[in-house]
Amino acid sequence: MNRFKLLVLNPVNTDVWNELTLTYVKRVISPEVDISVRFLSRGPPAIESEYDRDLAAPYVVEEVIKAAEEGFHAVVINCFDDPGLRASREVSKILVLGIGETSLTVATLLGYRIAVISTGSRYSKTAYYRKAIELGIEKRVVYASGIDVRVLDLRKDLNVVKKALLDEARKAINDFNVEVIVLGCSGLIGLSEELSEVLGIPVIDPTLVTVKVAESMIKLGLRHYTYRT
């Protein structure tokens, strides 16, 4: 049996998400895939703005280059803002996926009218409509919003977080006829199944979906086109 190495990179300067991410990823990944989870030695503690995203980007690229040298077959950038994604693909010959781009793409296979629910209501409304435009699916993403809980506080009271997510989700379904919801933050890992059962529509966990897409692409020998020599 061939073995494969996959790196999940949390693009923040804290290890608080590493164990949680690894626990949930191991539940969905195949046994022949060796999973590693890392964080940045430099960068922001959380990504809650374009400034944070751009601050993290060069350190993400450094980690992707390092992962390629260490023999990893793919890297998943574990933030919905996909910091450093395009630059990483320029300098790396291994597969690099961002959870924002990948999960939104998968969402188009599950429903026509899509909602993104993240953290930070003001930032999310602008950032994720812009991401939809970049992906050419701006007519499909009909609702984008966030709950008023800081990223580093997401796991302090899951009941509060779940209620806030359900409130936003029901608004998206009732007022915008949404058919599929994408959770727009890796810190919401592990909540999608319960939310989907309550709401009756698919709710996408961007980290878990992207890891499984990466696994499939590794096994199929697929990776992005690299135009740099």
SETORDREN-733312 format. One record per atom (N, C-alpha, C): residue in three letters; atom name; x, y, z. Coordinates in nm, 3 decimals. Example, Ala and Ser with C-alpha at 12.3 -4.5 7.8 and 13.67 -1.06 7.14 Angstrom:
BEGIN
  resn  name       px       py       pz
   ALA     N    1.319   -0.569    0.780
   ALA    CA    1.230   -0.450    0.780
   ALA     C    1.320   -0.330    0.780
   SER     N    1.285   -0.225    0.708
   SER    CA    1.367   -0.106    0.714
   SER     C    1.290    0.003    0.787
***
This chain:
BEGIN
  resn  name       px       py       pz
   MET     N    0.084   -0.120    0.000
   MET    CA    0.000    0.000    0.000
   MET     C    0.088    0.126    0.000
   ASN     N    0.062    0.216   -0.094
   ASN    CA    0.134    0.342   -0.097
   ASN     C    0.090    0.430    0.020
   ARG     N    0.186    0.499    0.076
   ARG    CA    0.155    0.592    0.184
   ARG     C    0.177    0.734    0.134
   PHE     N    0.097    0.825    0.189
   PHE    CA    0.102    0.964    0.146
   PHE     C    0.113    1.054    0.269
   LYS     N    0.176    1.169    0.250
   LYS    CA    0.194    1.265    0.358
   LYS     C    0.115    1.392    0.327
   LEU     N    0.032    1.433    0.422
   LEU    CA   -0.051    1.553    0.405
   LEU     C   -0.031    1.644    0.524
   LEU     N   -0.002    1.769    0.496
   LEU    CA    0.017    1.869    0.602
   LEU     C   -0.104    1.961    0.608
   VAL     N   -0.162    1.973    0.725
   VAL    CA   -0.265    2.073    0.751
   VAL     C   -0.197    2.188    0.825
   LEU     N   -0.193    2.303    0.761
   LEU    CA   -0.121    2.417    0.816
   LEU     C   -0.219    2.520    0.872
   ASN     N   -0.216    2.538    1.003
   ASN    CA   -0.293    2.644    1.066
   ASN     C   -0.212    2.773    1.054
   PRO     N   -0.257    2.869    0.974
   PRO    CA   -0.172    2.984    0.941
   PRO     C   -0.177    3.095    1.046
   VAL     N   -0.156    3.056    1.169
   VAL    CA   -0.156    3.149    1.282
   VAL     C   -0.042    3.114    1.377
   ASN     N   -0.005    3.212    1.456
   ASN    CA    0.109    3.195    1.546
   ASN     C    0.061    3.148    1.685
   THR     N   -0.010    3.037    1.686
   THR    CA   -0.053    2.973    1.810
   THR     C   -0.084    2.827    1.779
   ASP     N   -0.059    2.741    1.876
   ASP    CA   -0.082    2.598    1.856
   ASP     C   -0.215    2.551    1.915
   VAL     N   -0.302    2.645    1.954
   VAL    CA   -0.424    2.607    2.025
   VAL     C   -0.519    2.524    1.938
   TRP     N   -0.504    2.531    1.805
   TRP    CA   -0.594    2.458    1.715
   TRP     C   -0.538    2.324    1.671
   ASN     N   -0.411    2.299    1.700
   ASN    CA   -0.347    2.180    1.643
   ASN     C   -0.412    2.049    1.685
   GLU     N   -0.428    2.029    1.814
   GLU    CA   -0.483    1.903    1.864
   GLU     C   -0.628    1.884    1.820
   LEU     N   -0.706    1.991    1.827
   LEU    CA   -0.846    1.984    1.786
   LEU     C   -0.857    1.948    1.638
   THR     N   -0.776    2.014    1.556
   THR    CA   -0.777    1.987    1.412
   THR     C   -0.739    1.843    1.383
   LEU     N   -0.632    1.795    1.445
   LEU    CA   -0.585    1.660    1.422
   LEU     C   -0.689    1.556    1.463
   THR     N   -0.756    1.580    1.575
   THR    CA   -0.858    1.487    1.623
   THR     C   -0.969    1.467    1.521
   TYR     N   -1.021    1.575    1.467
   TYR    CA   -1.131    1.565    1.372
   TYR     C   -1.086    1.515    1.236
   VAL     N   -0.969    1.558    1.192
   VAL    CA   -0.919    1.513    1.062
   VAL     C   -0.896    1.362    1.060
   LYS     N   -0.844    1.310    1.169
   LYS    CA   -0.818    1.166    1.176
   LYS     C   -0.945    1.083    1.163
   ARG     N   -1.060    1.141    1.193
   ARG    CA   -1.186    1.069    1.184
   ARG     C   -1.230    1.047    1.039
   VAL     N   -1.180    1.130    0.948
   VAL    CA   -1.227    1.121    0.809
   VAL     C   -1.119    1.076    0.711
   ILE     N   -0.994    1.083    0.750
   ILE    CA   -0.886    1.054    0.656
   ILE     C   -0.861    0.903    0.650
   SER     N   -0.814    0.855    0.537
   SER    CA   -0.784    0.713    0.520
   SER     C   -0.655    0.676    0.592
   PRO     N   -0.641    0.549    0.634
   PRO    CA   -0.525    0.510    0.715
   PRO     C   -0.392    0.519    0.641
   GLU     N   -0.394    0.518    0.508
   GLU    CA   -0.267    0.525    0.434
   GLU     C   -0.216    0.668    0.419
   VAL     N   -0.289    0.764    0.473
   VAL    CA   -0.246    0.903    0.468
   VAL     C   -0.192    0.945    0.605
   ASP     N   -0.066    0.986    0.608
   ASP    CA   -0.004    1.034    0.731
   ASP     C   -0.032    1.184    0.744
   ILE     N   -0.105    1.220    0.847
   ILE    CA   -0.146    1.359    0.869
   ILE     C   -0.055    1.427    0.970
   SER     N   -0.012    1.548    0.936
   SER    CA    0.059    1.634    1.031
   SER     C   -0.015    1.767    1.038
   VAL     N   -0.016    1.828    1.155
   VAL    CA   -0.076    1.959    1.173
   VAL     C    0.030    2.051    1.232
   ARG     N    0.047    2.166    1.170
   ARG    CA    0.147    2.263    1.217
   ARG     C    0.086    2.402    1.225
   PHE     N    0.157    2.491    1.296
   PHE    CA    0.120    2.632    1.301
   PHE     C    0.242    2.714    1.262
   LEU     N    0.224    2.846    1.252
   LEU    CA    0.333    2.933    1.210
   LEU     C    0.419    2.975    1.328
   SER     N    0.548    2.985    1.304
   SER    CA    0.639    3.035    1.408
   SER     C    0.631    3.186    1.421
   ARG     N    0.580    3.250    1.315
   ARG    CA    0.557    3.395    1.316
   ARG     C    0.424    3.422    1.248
   GLY     N    0.366    3.538    1.278
   GLY    CA    0.239    3.574    1.217
   GLY     C    0.135    3.612    1.319
   PRO     N    0.012    3.639    1.276
   PRO    CA   -0.094    3.681    1.369
   PRO     C   -0.146    3.564    1.451
   PRO     N   -0.200    3.590    1.570
   PRO    CA   -0.258    3.483    1.652
   PRO     C   -0.391    3.433    1.597
   ALA     N   -0.458    3.515    1.517
   ALA    CA   -0.584    3.478    1.453
   ALA     C   -0.598    3.562    1.327
   ILE     N   -0.680    3.514    1.234
   ILE    CA   -0.703    3.589    1.110
   ILE     C   -0.847    3.637    1.111
   GLU     N   -0.862    3.769    1.131
   GLU    CA   -0.994    3.830    1.141
   GLU     C   -1.006    3.956    1.056
   SER     N   -0.910    3.974    0.964
   SER    CA   -0.910    4.092    0.877
   SER     C   -0.818    4.066    0.759
   GLU     N   -0.826    4.152    0.660
   GLU    CA   -0.736    4.141    0.546
   GLU     C   -0.592    4.164    0.590
   TYR     N   -0.573    4.252    0.687
   TYR    CA   -0.438    4.275    0.739
   TYR     C   -0.380    4.147    0.798
   ASP     N   -0.459    4.077    0.879
   ASP    CA   -0.413    3.950    0.937
   ASP     C   -0.379    3.849    0.827
   ARG     N   -0.467    3.840    0.727
   ARG    CA   -0.445    3.745    0.617
   ARG     C   -0.314    3.774    0.546
   ASP     N   -0.290    3.901    0.513
   ASP    CA   -0.169    3.937    0.439
   ASP     C   -0.044    3.925    0.527
   LEU     N   -0.060    3.947    0.656
   LEU    CA    0.053    3.931    0.748
   LEU     C    0.098    3.786    0.755
   ALA     N    0.003    3.694    0.748
   ALA    CA    0.034    3.552    0.757
   ALA     C    0.092    3.495    0.628
   ALA     N    0.057    3.555    0.516
   ALA    CA    0.086    3.496    0.385
   ALA     C    0.232    3.457    0.361
   PRO     N    0.331    3.546    0.386
   PRO    CA    0.469    3.506    0.356
   PRO     C    0.518    3.389    0.441
   TYR     N    0.468    3.377    0.563
   TYR    CA    0.508    3.266    0.649
   TYR     C    0.442    3.136    0.605
   VAL     N    0.321    3.147    0.549
   VAL    CA    0.256    3.030    0.491
   VAL     C    0.339    2.977    0.375
   VAL     N    0.384    3.067    0.289
   VAL    CA    0.464    3.027    0.173
   VAL     C    0.591    2.956    0.220
   GLU     N    0.655    3.009    0.322
   GLU    CA    0.776    2.946    0.376
   GLU     C    0.747    2.802    0.422
   GLU     N    0.635    2.782    0.488
   GLU    CA    0.599    2.649    0.538
   GLU     C    0.566    2.553    0.424
   VAL     N    0.505    2.603    0.319
   VAL    CA    0.474    2.519    0.203
   VAL     C    0.603    2.474    0.134
   ILE     N    0.697    2.565    0.117
   ILE    CA    0.827    2.529    0.058
   ILE     C    0.895    2.423    0.144
   LYS     N    0.892    2.443    0.275
   LYS    CA    0.953    2.347    0.368
   LYS     C    0.884    2.211    0.357
   ALA     N    0.751    2.211    0.349
   ALA    CA    0.677    2.085    0.339
   ALA     C    0.714    2.008    0.213
   ALA     N    0.730    2.079    0.103
   ALA    CA    0.769    2.014   -0.023
   ALA     C    0.906    1.950   -0.010
   GLU     N    0.998    2.020    0.055
   GLU    CA    1.133    1.967    0.075
   GLU     C    1.132    1.845    0.165
   GLU     N    1.034    1.837    0.256
   GLU    CA    1.025    1.726    0.351
   GLU     C    0.948    1.606    0.294
   GLY     N    0.902    1.618    0.172
   GLY    CA    0.838    1.505    0.107
   GLY     C    0.688    1.495    0.125
   PHE     N    0.624    1.602    0.169
   PHE    CA    0.478    1.601    0.176
   PHE     C    0.420    1.601    0.035
   HIS     N    0.306    1.537    0.019
   HIS    CA    0.240    1.531   -0.110
   HIS     C    0.142    1.647   -0.130
   ALA     N    0.097    1.706   -0.021
   ALA    CA    0.001    1.816   -0.031
   ALA     C    0.000    1.895    0.099
   VAL     N   -0.043    2.022    0.086
   VAL    CA   -0.063    2.109    0.202
   VAL     C   -0.203    2.167    0.194
   VAL     N   -0.274    2.163    0.306
   VAL    CA   -0.403    2.230    0.319
   VAL     C   -0.384    2.353    0.407
   ILE     N   -0.410    2.471    0.351
   ILE    CA   -0.402    2.595    0.428
   ILE     C   -0.533    2.610    0.503
   ASN     N   -0.528    2.596    0.635
   ASN    CA   -0.647    2.579    0.716
   ASN     C   -0.704    2.711    0.768
   CYS     N   -0.738    2.798    0.675
   CYS    CA   -0.806    2.923    0.707
   CYS     C   -0.894    2.959    0.589
   PHE     N   -1.015    3.003    0.614
   PHE    CA   -1.109    3.029    0.506
   PHE     C   -1.065    3.143    0.415
   ASP     N   -0.979    3.229    0.466
   ASP    CA   -0.928    3.340    0.384
   ASP     C   -0.817    3.297    0.289
   ASP     N   -0.771    3.172    0.300
   ASP    CA   -0.669    3.117    0.209
   ASP     C   -0.544    3.203    0.198
   PRO     N   -0.484    3.243    0.312
   PRO    CA   -0.365    3.329    0.304
   PRO     C   -0.249    3.261    0.233
   GLY     N   -0.190    3.333    0.138
   GLY    CA   -0.071    3.282    0.068
   GLY     C   -0.098    3.171   -0.031
   LEU     N   -0.224    3.145   -0.065
   LEU    CA   -0.257    3.030   -0.149
   LEU     C   -0.194    3.041   -0.288
   ARG     N   -0.217    3.150   -0.356
   ARG    CA   -0.167    3.162   -0.494
   ARG     C   -0.014    3.167   -0.496
   ALA     N    0.044    3.239   -0.402
   ALA    CA    0.190    3.247   -0.396
   ALA     C    0.251    3.111   -0.368
   SER     N    0.186    3.035   -0.281
   SER    CA    0.236    2.901   -0.248
   SER     C    0.235    2.810   -0.371
   ARG     N    0.131    2.823   -0.451
   ARG    CA    0.123    2.742   -0.572
   ARG     C    0.230    2.781   -0.674
   GLU     N    0.269    2.907   -0.672
   GLU    CA    0.375    2.951   -0.763
   GLU     C    0.509    2.887   -0.731
   VAL     N    0.537    2.868   -0.604
   VAL    CA    0.671    2.825   -0.565
   VAL     C    0.678    2.678   -0.527
   SER     N    0.567    2.606   -0.537
   SER    CA    0.565    2.467   -0.493
   SER     C    0.516    2.375   -0.603
   LYS     N    0.577    2.257   -0.612
   LYS    CA    0.534    2.157   -0.709
   LYS     C    0.443    2.052   -0.647
   ILE     N    0.407    2.070   -0.519
   ILE    CA    0.311    1.980   -0.457
   ILE     C    0.174    2.049   -0.453
   LEU     N    0.071    1.970   -0.432
   LEU    CA   -0.065    2.022   -0.426
   LEU     C   -0.082    2.114   -0.306
   VAL     N   -0.144    2.230   -0.329
   VAL    CA   -0.175    2.323   -0.220
   VAL     C   -0.321    2.363   -0.235
   LEU     N   -0.401    2.336   -0.132
   LEU    CA   -0.542    2.373   -0.132
   LEU     C   -0.571    2.465   -0.014
   GLY     N   -0.661    2.560   -0.038
   GLY    CA   -0.711    2.645    0.069
   GLY     C   -0.853    2.603    0.102
   ILE     N   -0.889    2.608    0.229
   ILE    CA   -1.021    2.557    0.268
   ILE     C   -1.134    2.647    0.220
   GLY     N   -1.108    2.775    0.198
   GLY    CA   -1.213    2.864    0.149
   GLY     C   -1.248    2.833    0.005
   GLU     N   -1.150    2.836   -0.083
   GLU    CA   -1.171    2.807   -0.224
   GLU     C   -1.230    2.668   -0.244
   THR     N   -1.174    2.568   -0.177
   THR    CA   -1.217    2.430   -0.197
   THR     C   -1.359    2.406   -0.149
   SER     N   -1.392    2.453   -0.030
   SER    CA   -1.525    2.427    0.025
   SER     C   -1.634    2.500   -0.052
   LEU     N   -1.606    2.620   -0.099
   LEU    CA   -1.705    2.691   -0.180
   LEU     C   -1.727    2.620   -0.314
   THR     N   -1.620    2.566   -0.370
   THR    CA   -1.633    2.491   -0.495
   THR     C   -1.719    2.367   -0.474
   VAL     N   -1.694    2.295   -0.365
   VAL    CA   -1.775    2.177   -0.334
   VAL     C   -1.920    2.216   -0.310
   ALA     N   -1.943    2.331   -0.249
   ALA    CA   -2.080    2.376   -0.221
   ALA     C   -2.162    2.389   -0.348
   THR     N   -2.098    2.427   -0.458
   THR    CA   -2.171    2.442   -0.584
   THR     C   -2.222    2.309   -0.637
   LEU     N   -2.170    2.197   -0.585
   LEU    CA   -2.216    2.065   -0.626
   LEU     C   -2.336    2.019   -0.543
   LEU     N   -2.365    2.090   -0.434
   LEU    CA   -2.468    2.047   -0.340
   LEU     C   -2.593    2.133   -0.342
   GLY     N   -2.584    2.252   -0.396
   GLY    CA   -2.700    2.341   -0.401
   GLY     C   -2.666    2.463   -0.482
   TYR     N   -2.770    2.532   -0.530
   TYR    CA   -2.744    2.651   -0.613
   TYR     C   -2.724    2.775   -0.528
   ARG     N   -2.809    2.795   -0.428
   ARG    CA   -2.802    2.916   -0.345
   ARG     C   -2.722    2.884   -0.219
   ILE     N   -2.610    2.954   -0.203
   ILE    CA   -2.509    2.922   -0.101
   ILE     C   -2.500    3.035    0.001
   ALA     N   -2.480    2.997    0.127
   ALA    CA   -2.451    3.094    0.233
   ALA     C   -2.315    3.061    0.295
   VAL     N   -2.243    3.165    0.332
   VAL    CA   -2.121    3.150    0.410
   VAL     C   -2.144    3.215    0.546
   ILE     N   -2.126    3.138    0.653
   ILE    CA   -2.142    3.192    0.788
   ILE     C   -2.010    3.172    0.861
   SER     N   -1.953    3.283    0.906
   SER    CA   -1.819    3.281    0.965
   SER     C   -1.822    3.354    1.099
   THR     N   -1.712    3.416    1.132
   THR    CA   -1.702    3.501    1.250
   THR     C   -1.683    3.645    1.203
   GLY     N   -1.716    3.740    1.289
   GLY    CA   -1.697    3.879    1.252
   GLY     C   -1.794    3.924    1.144
   SER     N   -1.911    3.971    1.183
   SER    CA   -2.018    4.000    1.088
   SER     C   -1.978    4.106    0.986
   ARG     N   -1.910    4.210    1.025
   ARG    CA   -1.875    4.318    0.932
   ARG     C   -1.774    4.270    0.829
   TYR     N   -1.668    4.204    0.873
   TYR    CA   -1.564    4.157    0.781
   TYR     C   -1.617    4.051    0.687
   SER     N   -1.694    3.957    0.738
   SER    CA   -1.741    3.844    0.658
   SER     C   -1.831    3.888    0.544
   LYS     N   -1.916    3.986    0.569
   LYS    CA   -2.010    4.030    0.465
   LYS     C   -1.937    4.079    0.342
   THR     N   -1.825    4.146    0.362
   THR    CA   -1.748    4.197    0.249
   THR     C   -1.652    4.093    0.193
   ALA     N   -1.576    4.030    0.280
   ALA    CA   -1.467    3.942    0.238
   ALA     C   -1.517    3.823    0.157
   TYR     N   -1.628    3.765    0.196
   TYR    CA   -1.669    3.641    0.131
   TYR     C   -1.754    3.664    0.007
   TYR     N   -1.816    3.782   -0.006
   TYR    CA   -1.873    3.818   -0.134
   TYR     C   -1.760    3.840   -0.235
   ARG     N   -1.653    3.903   -0.188
   ARG    CA   -1.538    3.925   -0.276
   ARG     C   -1.476    3.793   -0.319
   LYS     N   -1.467    3.698   -0.228
   LYS    CA   -1.413    3.566   -0.263
   LYS     C   -1.502    3.498   -0.366
   ALA     N   -1.633    3.513   -0.351
   ALA    CA   -1.726    3.455   -0.447
   ALA     C   -1.704    3.514   -0.586
   ILE     N   -1.681    3.644   -0.592
   ILE    CA   -1.654    3.709   -0.722
   ILE     C   -1.526    3.654   -0.783
   GLU     N   -1.423    3.637   -0.702
   GLU    CA   -1.296    3.583   -0.751
   GLU     C   -1.312    3.443   -0.808
   LEU     N   -1.403    3.364   -0.748
   LEU    CA   -1.426    3.227   -0.794
   LEU     C   -1.531    3.219   -0.905
   GLY     N   -1.590    3.333   -0.939
   GLY    CA   -1.690    3.334   -1.045
   GLY     C   -1.825    3.278   -1.003
   ILE     N   -1.853    3.277   -0.873
   ILE    CA   -1.981    3.222   -0.824
   ILE     C   -2.059    3.327   -0.745
   GLU     N   -2.042    3.453   -0.782
   GLU    CA   -2.108    3.560   -0.708
   GLU     C   -2.261    3.552   -0.715
   LYS     N   -2.315    3.491   -0.821
   LYS    CA   -2.460    3.476   -0.829
   LYS     C   -2.510    3.360   -0.744
   ARG     N   -2.418    3.277   -0.700
   ARG    CA   -2.455    3.159   -0.621
   ARG     C   -2.448    3.188   -0.470
   VAL     N   -2.355    3.271   -0.429
   VAL    CA   -2.342    3.305   -0.286
   VAL     C   -2.437    3.421   -0.257
   VAL     N   -2.551    3.389   -0.199
   VAL    CA   -2.656    3.489   -0.181
   VAL     C   -2.660    3.546   -0.039
   TYR     N   -2.579    3.488    0.050
   TYR    CA   -2.578    3.537    0.187
   TYR     C   -2.441    3.511    0.247
   ALA     N   -2.383    3.613    0.308
   ALA    CA   -2.255    3.599    0.377
   ALA     C   -2.262    3.682    0.505
   SER     N   -2.228    3.619    0.615
   SER    CA   -2.235    3.689    0.743
   SER     C   -2.145    3.619    0.843
   GLY     N   -2.143    3.672    0.964
   GLY    CA   -2.061    3.612    1.068
   GLY     C   -2.125    3.631    1.204
   ILE     N   -2.087    3.546    1.296
   ILE    CA   -2.135    3.559    1.433
   ILE     C   -2.038    3.648    1.510
   ASP     N   -2.087    3.715    1.612
   ASP    CA   -2.005    3.810    1.687
   ASP     C   -1.930    3.740    1.800
   VAL     N   -1.845    3.645    1.761
   VAL    CA   -1.756    3.575    1.854
   VAL     C   -1.617    3.578    1.794
   ARG     N   -1.519    3.619    1.870
   ARG    CA   -1.383    3.623    1.821
   ARG     C   -1.332    3.481    1.796
   VAL     N   -1.241    3.468    1.702
   VAL    CA   -1.191    3.336    1.663
   VAL     C   -1.134    3.260    1.783
   LEU     N   -1.053    3.326    1.863
   LEU    CA   -0.989    3.258    1.976
   LEU     C   -1.086    3.226    2.090
   ASP     N   -1.211    3.274    2.078
   ASP    CA   -1.311    3.245    2.180
   ASP     C   -1.412    3.140    2.134
   LEU     N   -1.395    3.086    2.015
   LEU    CA   -1.497    2.998    1.957
   LEU     C   -1.524    2.872    2.038
   ARG     N   -1.423    2.819    2.105
   ARG    CA   -1.444    2.693    2.177
   ARG     C   -1.469    2.713    2.326
   LYS     N   -1.487    2.837    2.369
   LYS    CA   -1.508    2.863    2.512
   LYS     C   -1.649    2.826    2.556
   ASP     N   -1.746    2.848    2.469
   ASP    CA   -1.885    2.814    2.501
   ASP     C   -1.952    2.772    2.371
   LEU     N   -1.948    2.643    2.341
   LEU    CA   -2.001    2.593    2.215
   LEU     C   -2.152    2.611    2.203
   ASN     N   -2.222    2.613    2.314
   ASN    CA   -2.366    2.633    2.308
   ASN     C   -2.400    2.772    2.255
   VAL     N   -2.326    2.871    2.300
   VAL    CA   -2.346    3.007    2.250
   VAL     C   -2.313    3.015    2.102
   VAL     N   -2.204    2.952    2.063
   VAL    CA   -2.162    2.953    1.923
   VAL     C   -2.265    2.883    1.835
   LYS     N   -2.311    2.767    1.878
   LYS    CA   -2.410    2.692    1.798
   LYS     C   -2.539    2.771    1.782
   LYS     N   -2.584    2.835    1.889
   LYS    CA   -2.708    2.914    1.880
   LYS     C   -2.692    3.028    1.781
   ALA     N   -2.578    3.096    1.788
   ALA    CA   -2.554    3.207    1.696
   ALA     C   -2.548    3.160    1.551
   LEU     N   -2.483    3.044    1.529
   LEU    CA   -2.477    2.989    1.394
   LEU     C   -2.615    2.950    1.343
   LEU     N   -2.695    2.888    1.429
   LEU    CA   -2.829    2.848    1.390
   LEU     C   -2.916    2.969    1.358
   ASP     N   -2.901    3.076    1.436
   ASP    CA   -2.979    3.197    1.409
   ASP     C   -2.945    3.253    1.271
   GLU     N   -2.817    3.259    1.240
   GLU    CA   -2.775    3.310    1.109
   GLU     C   -2.819    3.215    0.997
   ALA     N   -2.807    3.085    1.022
   ALA    CA   -2.843    2.986    0.920
   ALA     C   -2.992    2.993    0.889
   ARG     N   -3.074    3.004    0.992
   ARG    CA   -3.219    3.012    0.969
   ARG     C   -3.256    3.139    0.893
   LYS     N   -3.187    3.247    0.922
   LYS    CA   -3.211    3.370    0.846
   LYS     C   -3.176    3.348    0.699
   ALA     N   -3.063    3.282    0.674
   ALA    CA   -3.020    3.256    0.536
   ALA     C   -3.121    3.167    0.463
   ILE     N   -3.173    3.066    0.533
   ILE    CA   -3.269    2.973    0.472
   ILE     C   -3.404    3.040    0.450
   ASN     N   -3.455    3.110    0.551
   ASN    CA   -3.589    3.166    0.544
   ASN     C   -3.597    3.290    0.456
   ASP     N   -3.495    3.374    0.461
   ASP    CA   -3.500    3.501    0.389
   ASP     C   -3.432    3.498    0.253
   PHE     N   -3.340    3.403    0.233
   PHE    CA   -3.262    3.400    0.108
   PHE     C   -3.271    3.266    0.036
   ASN     N   -3.355    3.177    0.086
   ASN    CA   -3.377    3.047    0.021
   ASN     C   -3.248    2.969   -0.002
   VAL     N   -3.159    2.975    0.096
   VAL    CA   -3.030    2.906    0.085
   VAL     C   -3.049    2.755    0.088
   GLU     N   -2.971    2.685    0.007
   GLU    CA   -2.979    2.540   -0.005
   GLU     C   -2.859    2.468    0.053
   VAL     N   -2.749    2.540    0.073
   VAL    CA   -2.628    2.480    0.131
   VAL     C   -2.553    2.590    0.206
   ILE     N   -2.499    2.554    0.322
   ILE    CA   -2.425    2.649    0.406
   ILE     C   -2.281    2.604    0.419
   VAL     N   -2.190    2.699    0.406
   VAL    CA   -2.048    2.674    0.428
   VAL     C   -2.006    2.747    0.555
   LEU     N   -1.947    2.675    0.649
   LEU    CA   -1.893    2.739    0.769
   LEU     C   -1.761    2.806    0.731
   GLY     N   -1.752    2.936    0.753
   GLY    CA   -1.639    3.013    0.701
   GLY     C   -1.524    3.033    0.796
   CYS     N   -1.497    2.933    0.880
   CYS    CA   -1.385    2.944    0.973
   CYS     C   -1.343    2.804    1.017
   SER     N   -1.213    2.779    1.016
   SER    CA   -1.162    2.648    1.059
   SER     C   -1.185    2.623    1.207
   GLY     N   -1.205    2.729    1.284
   GLY    CA   -1.231    2.714    1.427
   GLY     C   -1.367    2.654    1.457
   LEU     N   -1.452    2.641    1.354
   LEU    CA   -1.584    2.581    1.370
   LEU     C   -1.582    2.432    1.335
   ILE     N   -1.464    2.375    1.329
   ILE    CA   -1.449    2.235    1.293
   ILE     C   -1.531    2.144    1.385
   GLY     N   -1.594    2.043    1.325
   GLY    CA   -1.668    1.945    1.402
   GLY     C   -1.812    1.979    1.432
   LEU     N   -1.860    2.096    1.387
   LEU    CA   -1.997    2.138    1.418
   LEU     C   -2.095    2.115    1.303
   SER     N   -2.046    2.087    1.186
   SER    CA   -2.131    2.085    1.066
   SER     C   -2.236    1.975    1.070
   GLU     N   -2.202    1.858    1.117
   GLU    CA   -2.296    1.745    1.114
   GLU     C   -2.419    1.774    1.199
   GLU     N   -2.397    1.823    1.320
   GLU    CA   -2.510    1.855    1.408
   GLU     C   -2.595    1.967    1.349
   LEU     N   -2.531    2.070    1.296
   LEU    CA   -2.605    2.182    1.237
   LEU     C   -2.688    2.136    1.117
   SER     N   -2.631    2.050    1.037
   SER    CA   -2.701    1.998    0.920
   SER     C   -2.825    1.919    0.960
   GLU     N   -2.812    1.840    1.065
   GLU    CA   -2.926    1.760    1.112
   GLU     C   -3.040    1.849    1.161
   VAL     N   -3.004    1.957    1.230
   VAL    CA   -3.106    2.048    1.282
   VAL     C   -3.172    2.127    1.170
   LEU     N   -3.093    2.172    1.074
   LEU    CA   -3.142    2.262    0.969
   LEU     C   -3.206    2.189    0.851
   GLY     N   -3.165    2.065    0.829
   GLY    CA   -3.221    1.989    0.718
   GLY     C   -3.161    2.020    0.583
   ILE     N   -3.048    2.089    0.579
   ILE    CA   -2.976    2.113    0.454
   ILE     C   -2.828    2.086    0.479
   PRO     N   -2.748    2.062    0.374
   PRO    CA   -2.606    2.035    0.395
   PRO     C   -2.532    2.155    0.452
   VAL     N   -2.451    2.128    0.552
   VAL    CA   -2.361    2.228    0.612
   VAL     C   -2.219    2.177    0.596
   ILE     N   -2.135    2.254    0.531
   ILE    CA   -2.000    2.209    0.496
   ILE     C   -1.898    2.252    0.601
   ASP     N   -1.822    2.157    0.651
   ASP    CA   -1.705    2.184    0.735
   ASP     C   -1.588    2.203    0.639
   PRO     N   -1.536    2.324    0.624
   PRO    CA   -1.436    2.349    0.520
   PRO     C   -1.306    2.272    0.539
   THR     N   -1.265    2.252    0.662
   THR    CA   -1.141    2.177    0.686
   THR     C   -1.156    2.031    0.645
   LEU     N   -1.260    1.966    0.692
   LEU    CA   -1.277    1.823    0.665
   LEU     C   -1.302    1.797    0.517
   VAL     N   -1.381    1.881    0.454
   VAL    CA   -1.406    1.866    0.311
   VAL     C   -1.276    1.882    0.232
   THR     N   -1.198    1.983    0.266
   THR    CA   -1.075    2.010    0.191
   THR     C   -0.972    1.900    0.210
   VAL     N   -0.961    1.847    0.332
   VAL    CA   -0.869    1.737    0.357
   VAL     C   -0.906    1.615    0.272
   LYS     N   -1.035    1.585    0.263
   LYS    CA   -1.078    1.470    0.182
   LYS     C   -1.058    1.495    0.033
   VAL     N   -1.080    1.617   -0.012
   VAL    CA   -1.051    1.650   -0.152
   VAL     C   -0.902    1.637   -0.179
   ALA     N   -0.819    1.685   -0.086
   ALA    CA   -0.674    1.673   -0.102
   ALA     C   -0.633    1.527   -0.110
   GLU     N   -0.689    1.443   -0.023
   GLU    CA   -0.658    1.300   -0.026
   GLU     C   -0.691    1.240   -0.162
   SER     N   -0.808    1.271   -0.214
   SER    CA   -0.850    1.217   -0.344
   SER     C   -0.758    1.264   -0.456
   MET     N   -0.720    1.391   -0.452
   MET    CA   -0.635    1.445   -0.558
   MET     C   -0.494    1.387   -0.552
   ILE     N   -0.445    1.365   -0.430
   ILE    CA   -0.314    1.301   -0.416
   ILE     C   -0.316    1.163   -0.480
   LYS     N   -0.419    1.086   -0.448
   LYS    CA   -0.428    0.949   -0.498
   LYS     C   -0.448    0.944   -0.650
   LEU     N   -0.511    1.048   -0.705
   LEU    CA   -0.532    1.054   -0.849
   LEU     C   -0.413    1.115   -0.923
   GLY     N   -0.314    1.161   -0.847
   GLY    CA   -0.196    1.221   -0.908
   GLY     C   -0.221    1.360   -0.965
   LEU     N   -0.318    1.431   -0.909
   LEU    CA   -0.354    1.563   -0.959
   LEU     C   -0.293    1.672   -0.872
   ARG     N   -0.247    1.777   -0.937
   ARG    CA   -0.201    1.895   -0.864
   ARG     C   -0.215    2.015   -0.956
   HIS     N   -0.200    2.132   -0.899
   HIS    CA   -0.218    2.255   -0.975
   HIS     C   -0.106    2.274   -1.079
   TYR     N   -0.135    2.355   -1.176
   TYR    CA   -0.036    2.390   -1.277
   TYR     C    0.061    2.492   -1.220
   THR     N    0.188    2.467   -1.231
   THR    CA    0.292    2.559   -1.183
   THR     C    0.363    2.619   -1.303
   TYR     N    0.354    2.751   -1.318
   TYR    CA    0.413    2.816   -1.435
   TYR     C    0.551    2.873   -1.409
   ARG     N    0.592    2.874   -1.284
   ARG    CA    0.728    2.919   -1.252
   ARG     C    0.825    2.801   -1.272
   THR     N    0.942    2.830   -1.323
   THR    CA    1.043    2.725   -1.341
   THR     C    1.133    2.717   -1.221
***
